[in-house]
Amino acid sequence: MSSASDTLHCIVCAPGEGETWAVMLDLLAPGDALLLLQDGVRAAFQAGIILPAGVSGHVLMGDVLARGLDPQAILGFSAIDEAGFVALAAAKSRQVCWA
């Protein structure tokens, strides 16, 4: 059976762009995963982004490289490629995209 929550949250906006991040972080629950995409990958380079216990954090490497960011400087998120994104989405029962 699935865990308490089983949602893949994908966020495409950088932290500080409106209230999206605050709302999304409040809704994360154990068993969820957070995937940073597009400008959202910038969060993987900022100290202070703390995920709740039981939530895994991932960053799409293609979007990191497309923005000229250094993959060696990622903080607290695991880097995945497109195949990893597909596998992560397939492993979760639902997906929410935050913009």
Rosetta blueprint (number, residue, H / E / L):
1 M L
2 S L
3 S L
4 A L
5 S L
6 D L
7 T E
8 L E
9 H E
10 C E
11 I E
12 V L
13 C L
14 A L
15 P L
16 G L
17 E L
18 G L
19 E L
20 T H
21 W H
22 A H
23 V H
24 M H
25 L H
26 D H
27 L H
28 L L
29 A L
30 P L
31 G L
32 D L
33 A E
34 L E
35 L E
36 L E
37 L L
38 Q H
39 D H
40 G H
41 V H
42 R H
43 A H
44 A H
45 F H
46 Q L
47 A L
48 G L
49 I L
50 I L
51 L L
52 P L
53 A L
54 G L
55 V L
56 S E
57 G E
58 H E
59 V E
60 L E
61 M H
62 G H
63 D H
64 V H
65 L H
66 A H
67 R L
68 G L
69 L L
70 D L
71 P H
72 Q H
73 A H
74 I L
75 L L
76 G L
77 F L
78 S E
79 A E
80 I E
81 D L
82 E H
83 A H
84 G H
85 F H
86 V H
87 A H
88 L H
89 A H
90 A H
91 A H
92 K L
93 S L
94 R E
95 Q E
96 V E
97 C E
98 W E
99 A L
